[in-house]
Amino acid sequence: MSAIDVLKKRKIVIVALVAYVIVFFYDQSKFTIALGGFWMYLKEMIEILPAIFIITGLIDVWVSRDTILKFFGSGAGIKGKMVSVLVGSVSAGPIYAAFPITHSLLKKGASLSNVVVMLSAWAVIKIPMLIVESKFLGISFMGARYVLTLPGILLIGVITDRFVDRKEVLAIVEKKDSAIESKLLELLPGYNCGACGYKSCAGYAKMLATKDVKIDACKPGGDKLVNLIKEVRGK
């Protein structure tokens, strides 16, 4: 990977670092505050994201497509909406932790409407949030907001499903997975030896791109290949 490719891939990180350097020389007190905020969010992500990726992997491996369709598919009806609200309400962690999970649900057949309902419930009517809200603003305020917010969440799900094509969303997801798969296949040695546990390098590349599988299964590649796979997958 050339220096230009690295710069393109890490441009957001580079811009952020440059911004931090500018703030440091402009006002060190603001730099300290910004650094404290960065550290707080970093700790939060370290605590939450590993568990989220484990859950996402379990959904991919253990939860069948039929089960996803039954509870989250377009034919699930009111039951699908209720389950989506329930899952979003009892979930822990910030909203960005929901995206890997909803990504897996979409790929397995969940409707766009139910995914939007789950994300919205996760963002604004989580039970832990409601408990804290009631302590600071009172039960009446919390109850009124919940009663008014829930229909809005359901309506947003219906409107999104009507005006956003699920196939377009899936095409974006699949295009990203396909691009990663192609890059991974170029890195693999192409021996098709089966040492990784798959019939071919192409099969292993596909699993690396779409599932949470071992990245060190290719024995001929060694540690160098593992590091390259990490770069491509962005982990």
C-alpha contacts under 8 A as a table, 3 or more apart, distances in Angstrom:
res1	aa1	res2	aa2	distance
1	M	5	D	6.16
1	M	6	V	6.82
2	S	5	D	5.21
2	S	6	V	6.39
3	A	6	V	5.07
3	A	7	L	6.22
4	I	7	L	5.05
4	I	8	K	6.20
5	D	8	K	5.11
5	D	9	K	6.09
6	V	9	K	5.12
6	V	10	R	5.98
7	L	10	R	5.22
7	L	11	K	5.47
7	L	14	I	7.65
8	K	11	K	5.22
10	R	13	V	5.35
10	R	14	I	6.16
11	K	14	I	5.00
11	K	15	V	6.05
12	I	15	V	5.16
12	I	16	A	6.17
13	V	16	A	5.09
13	V	17	L	6.18
14	I	17	L	5.10
14	I	18	V	6.18
15	V	18	V	5.14
15	V	19	A	6.16
16	A	19	A	5.04
16	A	20	Y	6.25
17	L	20	Y	5.05
17	L	21	V	6.28
18	V	21	V	5.09
18	V	22	I	6.25
19	A	22	I	5.11
19	A	23	V	6.19
20	Y	23	V	5.12
20	Y	24	F	6.06
20	Y	31	F	6.81
21	V	24	F	5.02
21	V	25	F	6.52
22	I	25	F	5.45
22	I	26	Y	6.09
23	V	26	Y	4.90
23	V	27	D	5.71
23	V	28	Q	6.87
23	V	30	K	6.95
23	V	31	F	5.60
24	F	27	D	5.62
24	F	28	Q	4.82
24	F	30	K	7.58
24	F	31	F	5.11
25	F	28	Q	6.49
27	D	30	K	5.53
27	D	31	F	6.39
28	Q	31	F	4.78
28	Q	32	T	6.17
29	S	32	T	5.14
29	S	33	I	6.43
30	K	33	I	5.04
30	K	34	A	6.10
31	F	34	A	5.06
31	F	35	L	6.02
32	T	35	L	5.07
32	T	36	G	6.14
33	I	36	G	5.08
33	I	37	G	6.34
34	A	37	G	5.11
34	A	38	F	6.21
35	L	38	F	4.99
35	L	39	W	6.18
36	G	39	W	5.15
36	G	40	M	6.20
37	G	40	M	5.09
37	G	41	Y	6.31
38	F	41	Y	5.34
38	F	42	L	6.03
39	W	42	L	4.97
39	W	43	K	6.15
40	M	43	K	5.34
40	M	44	E	6.34
41	Y	44	E	4.96
41	Y	45	M	6.18
42	L	45	M	5.16
42	L	46	I	6.20
43	K	46	I	5.09
43	K	47	E	6.20
44	E	47	E	5.20
44	E	48	I	6.14
45	M	48	I	5.14
45	M	49	L	5.44
46	I	49	L	5.95
46	I	50	P	6.85
47	E	50	P	6.94
47	E	51	A	7.76
48	I	51	A	5.77
48	I	52	I	6.44
48	I	93	G	6.31
48	I	97	A	7.19
49	L	52	I	4.87
49	L	53	F	6.13
49	L	97	A	6.40
50	P	53	F	5.24
50	P	54	I	6.29
51	A	54	I	5.07
51	A	55	I	6.25
52	I	55	I	5.08
52	I	56	T	6.12
52	I	97	A	6.41
52	I	98	A	7.88
52	I	100	P	7.38
52	I	101	I	7.30
53	F	56	T	4.91
53	F	57	G	6.10
53	F	100	P	7.17
53	F	101	I	8.00
54	I	57	G	5.10
54	I	58	L	6.24
55	I	58	L	5.05
55	I	59	I	6.23
55	I	101	I	7.44
56	T	59	I	5.12
56	T	60	D	6.34
56	T	100	P	6.51
56	T	101	I	5.30
56	T	104	S	6.56
57	G	60	D	5.10
57	G	61	V	6.24
57	G	211	K	6.77
57	G	212	D	5.61
58	L	61	V	5.15
58	L	62	W	5.46
58	L	63	V	7.13
59	I	62	W	5.58
59	I	63	V	4.95
59	I	104	S	7.10
59	I	105	L	7.85
60	D	63	V	6.31
60	D	64	S	7.90
60	D	104	S	6.67
60	D	211	K	7.05
61	V	64	S	7.75
63	V	67	T	6.54
63	V	68	I	7.18
64	S	67	T	5.31
64	S	68	I	6.56
64	S	108	K	7.88
65	R	68	I	5.11
65	R	69	L	6.15
65	R	108	K	5.26
65	R	109	G	6.54
66	D	69	L	5.07
66	D	70	K	6.06
67	T	70	K	5.00
67	T	71	F	6.38
68	I	71	F	5.46
68	I	72	F	5.39
68	I	73	G	6.39
68	I	105	L	6.99
68	I	108	K	6.48
68	I	109	G	6.35
68	I	110	A	6.13
69	L	72	F	5.32
69	L	73	G	3.96
69	L	74	S	7.34
69	L	75	G	7.37
69	L	76	A	7.10
69	L	108	K	7.71
69	L	109	G	5.71
69	L	110	A	5.98
70	K	73	G	5.99
70	K	75	G	7.34
70	K	76	A	5.74
70	K	80	G	7.84
71	F	76	A	5.62
71	F	79	K	6.85
71	F	80	G	5.07
71	F	83	V	6.85
72	F	76	A	6.00
72	F	80	G	4.93
72	F	81	K	7.69
72	F	83	V	7.56
72	F	84	S	7.15
72	F	109	G	7.63
72	F	110	A	4.78
72	F	111	S	6.20
72	F	114	N	6.05
72	F	115	V	7.83
73	G	76	A	5.37
73	G	80	G	7.01
73	G	109	G	5.96
73	G	110	A	4.40
73	G	111	S	4.84
73	G	114	N	7.56
74	S	77	G	6.77
74	S	80	G	7.95
74	S	110	A	6.98
74	S	111	S	4.98
74	S	113	S	7.83
74	S	114	N	7.93
76	A	79	K	5.70
76	A	80	G	4.67
76	A	81	K	7.84
77	G	80	G	5.38
77	G	81	K	6.75
78	I	81	K	5.11
78	I	82	M	6.20
79	K	82	M	5.13
79	K	83	V	6.12
80	G	83	V	5.20
80	G	84	S	6.05
80	G	114	N	6.56
81	K	84	S	5.08
81	K	85	V	6.16
81	K	114	N	5.90
81	K	117	V	6.98
81	K	154	L	7.43
82	M	85	V	5.17
82	M	86	L	6.08
83	V	86	L	4.97
83	V	87	V	6.05
84	S	87	V	5.26
84	S	88	G	6.10
84	S	114	N	5.88
84	S	115	V	7.18
84	S	117	V	6.08
84	S	118	M	4.67
84	S	121	A	7.90
85	V	88	G	5.21
85	V	89	S	5.91
85	V	117	V	6.30
85	V	118	M	5.48
85	V	121	A	5.61
85	V	122	W	8.00
86	L	89	S	5.09
86	L	90	V	6.22
86	L	118	M	7.95
87	V	90	V	5.56
87	V	91	S	6.08
87	V	118	M	6.67
87	V	122	W	7.87
88	G	91	S	5.40
88	G	117	V	7.90
88	G	118	M	4.72
88	G	119	L	6.40
88	G	120	S	7.47
88	G	121	A	4.82
88	G	122	W	4.12
88	G	123	A	7.86
88	G	125	I	7.91
88	G	126	K	6.62
89	S	118	M	7.98
89	S	121	A	5.56
89	S	122	W	5.52
89	S	125	I	5.81
89	S	126	K	4.01
89	S	127	I	5.56
90	V	122	W	7.89
90	V	126	K	5.98
90	V	127	I	5.89
90	V	128	P	7.88
91	S	122	W	6.62
91	S	126	K	6.88
92	A	126	K	7.87
92	A	128	P	7.94
93	G	97	A	6.30
94	P	97	A	5.71
94	P	98	A	7.61
94	P	123	A	7.56
95	I	98	A	5.46
95	I	99	F	7.49
95	I	119	L	7.30
95	I	122	W	6.35
95	I	123	A	5.57
96	Y	99	F	5.64
97	A	100	P	6.69
97	A	101	I	7.65
98	A	101	I	5.40
98	A	102	T	6.19
98	A	119	L	6.71
98	A	122	W	7.54
99	F	102	T	5.18
99	F	103	H	5.93
100	P	103	H	4.99
100	P	104	S	6.44
101	I	104	S	5.27
101	I	105	L	6.33
102	T	105	L	4.87
102	T	106	L	6.02
102	T	115	V	6.19
102	T	119	L	7.89
103	H	106	L	5.31
103	H	107	K	6.42
103	H	173	V	7.97
104	S	107	K	5.21
104	S	108	K	6.30
105	L	108	K	5.10
105	L	109	G	6.41
105	L	110	A	5.33
105	L	115	V	7.75
106	L	109	G	5.32
106	L	110	A	4.75
106	L	111	S	6.77
106	L	112	L	7.27
106	L	115	V	7.41
106	L	170	L	7.39
107	K	110	A	7.28
107	K	170	L	7.02
110	A	114	N	6.90
110	A	115	V	6.86
111	S	114	N	5.42
111	S	115	V	6.36
111	S	161	D	7.81
111	S	166	R	7.60
112	L	115	V	5.13
112	L	116	V	6.17
112	L	157	G	7.42
112	L	160	T	7.33
112	L	161	D	5.53
112	L	166	R	6.08
113	S	116	V	5.24
113	S	117	V	6.25
113	S	156	I	8.00
113	S	157	G	4.26
113	S	158	V	5.61
113	S	159	I	7.96
113	S	160	T	6.43
113	S	161	D	4.96
114	N	117	V	4.96
114	N	118	M	6.13
114	N	157	G	6.53
115	V	118	M	5.12
115	V	119	L	6.19
115	V	157	G	7.80
116	V	119	L	5.12
116	V	120	S	6.02
116	V	156	I	7.47
116	V	157	G	5.24
116	V	160	T	7.59
117	V	120	S	5.14
117	V	121	A	6.03
117	V	153	I	5.85
117	V	154	L	6.07
117	V	156	I	7.48
117	V	157	G	5.39
118	M	121	A	5.16
118	M	122	W	6.02
119	L	122	W	5.03
119	L	123	A	6.17
120	S	123	A	5.05
120	S	124	V	6.20
120	S	125	I	7.82
120	S	153	I	6.16
121	A	124	V	5.48
121	A	125	I	5.07
121	A	126	K	6.34
121	A	150	L	7.95
121	A	153	I	7.12
122	W	125	I	6.29
122	W	126	K	5.49
123	A	126	K	6.85
124	V	129	M	7.71
125	I	129	M	6.67
125	I	130	L	6.39
125	I	146	Y	6.79
126	K	129	M	5.24
126	K	130	L	6.27
127	I	130	L	4.99
127	I	131	I	6.24
128	P	131	I	5.19
128	P	132	V	6.45
129	M	132	V	5.30
129	M	133	E	6.00
130	L	133	E	4.89
130	L	134	S	6.07
130	L	142	M	6.51
131	I	134	S	5.28
131	I	135	K	6.53
132	V	135	K	5.21
132	V	136	F	6.50
133	E	136	F	5.38
133	E	137	L	5.72
133	E	138	G	7.07
133	E	139	I	7.97
133	E	142	M	6.22
134	S	137	L	5.31
134	S	138	G	4.36
134	S	139	I	4.63
134	S	140	S	7.78
134	S	141	F	7.22
134	S	142	M	5.43
135	K	138	G	5.68
135	K	139	I	7.39
137	L	141	F	6.17
137	L	142	M	7.04
138	G	141	F	5.53
138	G	142	M	6.35
139	I	142	M	5.03
139	I	143	G	5.88
140	S	143	G	5.16
140	S	144	A	6.05
141	F	144	A	5.21
141	F	145	R	6.12
142	M	145	R	5.25
142	M	146	Y	6.13
143	G	146	Y	5.11
143	G	147	V	6.14
144	A	147	V	5.21
144	A	148	L	6.16
145	R	148	L	5.17
145	R	149	T	5.75
146	Y	149	T	5.05
146	Y	150	L	5.97
147	V	150	L	5.74
147	V	151	P	7.35
148	L	151	P	6.27
148	L	152	G	6.90
149	T	152	G	5.11
149	T	153	I	6.24
150	L	153	I	5.13
150	L	154	L	6.44
151	P	154	L	5.12
151	P	155	L	6.10
152	G	155	L	5.02
152	G	156	I	6.07
153	I	156	I	5.14
153	I	157	G	6.33
154	L	157	G	5.14
154	L	158	V	6.43
155	L	158	V	5.11
155	L	159	I	6.15
156	I	159	I	5.14
156	I	160	T	5.96
157	G	160	T	5.23
157	G	161	D	6.13
158	V	161	D	5.18
158	V	162	R	6.23
159	I	162	R	5.05
159	I	163	F	6.25
160	T	163	F	5.36
160	T	164	V	5.51
161	D	164	V	5.58
161	D	165	D	7.09
161	D	166	R	7.43
162	R	165	D	7.58
164	V	168	E	7.83
165	D	168	E	5.37
165	D	169	V	6.76
166	R	169	V	5.16
166	R	170	L	6.21
167	K	170	L	5.02
167	K	171	A	5.92
168	E	171	A	4.94
168	E	172	I	6.42
169	V	172	I	5.32
169	V	173	V	6.50
170	L	173	V	4.97
170	L	174	E	5.96
171	A	174	E	5.07
171	A	175	K	5.83
172	I	175	K	5.12
172	I	176	K	6.27
173	V	176	K	5.33
173	V	177	D	6.34
174	E	177	D	4.97
174	E	178	S	5.91
175	K	178	S	5.02
175	K	179	A	6.15
176	K	179	A	5.24
176	K	180	I	6.32
177	D	180	I	5.19
177	D	181	E	6.05
177	D	209	A	5.67
177	D	210	T	6.31
178	S	181	E	4.95
178	S	182	S	6.20
178	S	209	A	7.54
179	A	182	S	5.23
179	A	183	K	6.41
180	I	183	K	5.21
180	I	184	L	6.17
180	I	209	A	5.79
180	I	232	V	6.69
180	I	233	R	6.96
181	E	184	L	5.11
181	E	185	L	6.12
181	E	205	A	5.45
181	E	206	K	5.45
181	E	208	L	7.29
181	E	209	A	5.11
182	S	185	L	5.13
182	S	186	E	6.39
182	S	205	A	7.64
183	K	186	E	5.21
183	K	187	L	6.58
183	K	232	V	7.12
184	L	187	L	5.12
184	L	188	L	6.40
184	L	205	A	5.54
184	L	208	L	7.76
184	L	209	A	7.67
184	L	229	I	6.65
184	L	232	V	7.08
185	L	188	L	5.27
185	L	190	G	7.90
185	L	201	C	6.70
185	L	202	A	6.05
185	L	205	A	5.36
186	E	189	P	7.84
187	L	225	L	7.15
187	L	228	L	7.57
187	L	229	I	7.75
188	L	201	C	6.48
188	L	205	A	7.79
188	L	218	C	7.90
188	L	221	G	7.07
188	L	225	L	7.52
189	P	201	C	7.66
189	P	220	P	7.40
189	P	221	G	6.78
190	G	200	S	7.86
190	G	201	C	5.76
191	Y	200	S	7.87
191	Y	201	C	7.22
192	N	199	K	6.63
192	N	200	S	4.36
192	N	201	C	5.28
193	C	196	C	7.89
193	C	199	K	7.56
193	C	200	S	7.00
194	G	197	G	5.34
194	G	198	Y	5.32
194	G	199	K	5.29
194	G	200	S	6.24
194	G	201	C	7.94
195	A	198	Y	7.39
195	A	217	A	7.20
195	A	218	C	6.37
195	A	219	K	6.57
196	C	204	Y	7.24
196	C	217	A	4.55
196	C	218	C	4.90
196	C	219	K	7.02
197	G	217	A	7.54
198	Y	201	C	7.31
198	Y	203	G	6.08
198	Y	204	Y	5.82
199	K	203	G	6.53
199	K	204	Y	7.92
200	S	203	G	5.21
200	S	204	Y	6.51
201	C	204	Y	5.06
201	C	205	A	6.04
202	A	205	A	5.03
202	A	206	K	6.23
203	G	206	K	5.23
203	G	207	M	6.41
204	Y	207	M	5.15
204	Y	208	L	6.12
205	A	208	L	5.05
205	A	209	A	6.20
206	K	209	A	5.15
206	K	210	T	6.23
207	M	210	T	5.26
207	M	211	K	5.16
207	M	212	D	7.63
207	M	213	V	6.78
208	L	211	K	5.72
208	L	212	D	6.77
208	L	213	V	6.05
208	L	214	K	7.82
208	L	215	I	7.10
209	A	233	R	7.32
214	K	217	A	5.82
215	I	218	C	7.53
215	I	226	V	6.05
215	I	229	I	6.97
215	I	230	K	7.88
216	D	219	K	7.04
216	D	222	G	7.37
216	D	223	D	7.60
216	D	225	L	7.97
216	D	226	V	5.70
218	C	221	G	5.62
218	C	222	G	7.09
219	K	222	G	5.69
221	G	224	K	6.72
221	G	225	L	5.00
221	G	226	V	7.44
222	G	225	L	5.65
222	G	226	V	6.64
223	D	226	V	4.98
223	D	227	N	6.34
224	K	227	N	5.31
224	K	228	L	6.39
225	L	228	L	5.02
225	L	229	I	6.09
226	V	229	I	5.12
226	V	230	K	6.27
227	N	230	K	5.09
227	N	231	E	6.41
228	L	231	E	5.10
228	L	232	V	6.39
229	I	232	V	5.17
229	I	233	R	6.10
230	K	233	R	5.23
230	K	234	G	5.84
230	K	235	K	5.18
231	E	234	G	5.03
231	E	235	K	6.55
232	V	235	K	7.95
